[in-house]
Amino acid sequence: MNFSPQIKIPATYLRGGTSKGVFFRLQDLPEAARQPGAARDSLLMRVIGSPDPYGKQIDGMGGATSSTSKTVILSPSERPGHDVDYLFGQVSIDSAFVDWSGNCGNLSAAVGPFAIMSGIVPKARVPDNGTCTVRIWQANIGKTIIAHVPISNGQVQETGDFELDGVTFPAAEVPLEFLDPADEGEGGGAMFPTGRLIDDLDVPGIGVFKATLINAGIPTIFLNASDIGYTGTELQDDINADPAALARFETIRAHGALKMGLIKDLSEAAKRQHTPKVAFVARPADYVASSGKAVTAGDVDLLVRALSMGKLHHAMMGTAAVAIGVAAAVPGTLVNLAAGGGQRQAVRFGHPSGTLRVGAQALLEDGQWKVTKALMSRSARVLMEGWVRVPG
């Protein structure tokens, strides 16, 4: 029997925020994978090591978590006023599909640095020292992200003293602006797809819950922790070691997706794992983060725990952080009420790994809430560069 040799594809493995992913330039992909479709999806799954019924992704670059089963494709942008087009693929670990329905806010922090390093941003745009502003077109959701990338001696500065809970080592800070983050073009074309700040979400067999359903950063279903039997101080094992709890959350997520108009039938939720997210909020309380760091009630405005790809996230997804910031800026949402209510332009929230600050600018216009931008800082670092190999 003849076996095909492996294919070598230029690639870079980067950490962005609390996620890791394999980054490609579109031009470096095999020709069949330069267009959306089965060939591209098959390639990216094989790179990551999916589908893996063992759930480990041993035969690929994935790390067997939602935070590490990610791919990114970048290309020079043809959109006026933008430098780079950014396409994100969330690879399922144990099933054969790539979810293209949303963005990854954490890996957004690595897009600007990679675009500069790989020559997508022209050298003339990069200062010798200072900050390079990279305008990113997020192709999955049709939104603009502005990354402010530190430059030292003409090169992207990756090391620094910026600390991010959920990442062990400090690095250089990369401030991000998510412009017009509300409404991802689905669920009725509004930041609040039902037209209400708080809905009654009826989940047959489980209960009726107060919920804030929002399209901002990423479609998210916010619940009160106390309504579902939690305190908001939970760590990963408290949720992920409980199969019954995970099943309940997935059922809630599916019904929330239906109410938001993201799916037309509950059966579609299984093929749309990346969106919407489910998160639960609570008033500030003392707890010990997964690192052993003590977080006191006085350190935060509220507590938030969020699930990604069916599991409680070890920190907070960047896009969900945007949703938190936006919802907190709108008086009357569950997030805003958990933070004490009233108008605010920023919140610091507690998550399983520590705390994070996110800001948003919201205004009431013609009876509708609008958000012009959300802001937060992340960091990014190249972990490895060269080629990935996949069987031909």
Secondary structure as GFF3:
##gff-version 3
##sequence-region A 1 392
A	DSSP	beta_strand	6	16	.	.	.	ID=ss1
A	DSSP	beta_strand	19	25	.	.	.	ID=ss2
A	DSSP	three_ten_helix	26	28	.	.	.	ID=ss3
A	DSSP	three_ten_helix	31	33	.	.	.	ID=ss4
A	DSSP	alpha_helix	38	48	.	.	.	ID=ss5
A	DSSP	beta_strand	70	76	.	.	.	ID=ss6
A	DSSP	beta_strand	84	91	.	.	.	ID=ss7
A	DSSP	beta_strand	98	99	.	.	.	ID=ss8
A	DSSP	alpha_helix	105	117	.	.	.	ID=ss9
A	DSSP	three_ten_helix	123	125	.	.	.	ID=ss10
A	DSSP	beta_strand	130	138	.	.	.	ID=ss11
A	DSSP	beta_strand	143	152	.	.	.	ID=ss12
A	DSSP	beta_strand	155	156	.	.	.	ID=ss13
A	DSSP	beta_strand	174	179	.	.	.	ID=ss14
A	DSSP	beta_strand	199	203	.	.	.	ID=ss15
A	DSSP	beta_strand	207	215	.	.	.	ID=ss16
A	DSSP	beta_strand	219	224	.	.	.	ID=ss17
A	DSSP	three_ten_helix	225	228	.	.	.	ID=ss18
A	DSSP	alpha_helix	236	240	.	.	.	ID=ss19
A	DSSP	alpha_helix	243	260	.	.	.	ID=ss20
A	DSSP	three_ten_helix	266	271	.	.	.	ID=ss21
A	DSSP	beta_strand	277	282	.	.	.	ID=ss22
A	DSSP	beta_strand	287	288	.	.	.	ID=ss23
A	DSSP	beta_strand	294	295	.	.	.	ID=ss24
A	DSSP	three_ten_helix	297	299	.	.	.	ID=ss25
A	DSSP	beta_strand	302	308	.	.	.	ID=ss26
A	DSSP	beta_strand	311	312	.	.	.	ID=ss27
A	DSSP	alpha_helix	318	329	.	.	.	ID=ss28
A	DSSP	alpha_helix	334	338	.	.	.	ID=ss29
A	DSSP	beta_strand	346	351	.	.	.	ID=ss30
A	DSSP	beta_strand	354	365	.	.	.	ID=ss31
A	DSSP	beta_strand	368	378	.	.	.	ID=ss32
A	DSSP	beta_strand	380	391	.	.	.	ID=ss33
###
